[in-house]
């Protein structure tokens, strides 16, 4: 598909056709990575992994569990 790069303030902007945006699962406000590879501009959507506490806790294992860390005596009104 052919499109034009347009001025946007001091920068340049590229409009992404609706069908391309839908296929790439991006929308207004999506974060993308823009890179140069072999003289070509590549735009890739960034996928953020959504985590929740339960899945993070399930991932704790003997291999990735660290030892206790000594933080010193209480300094104030902490209840130990």
URPE-V183113 format. One record per helix or strand of 3 or more residues. SS is the DSSP state (hx for helix, st for strand). FROM is the first residue (numbers start at 1). LEN is the number of residues. If there is no record, write none. Layout:
{{SS;FROM;LEN} {SS;FROM;LEN}}
//
This chain:
{{st;5;4} {st;11;4} {hx;18;7} {st;32;6} {st;40;6} {hx;53;6}}
//
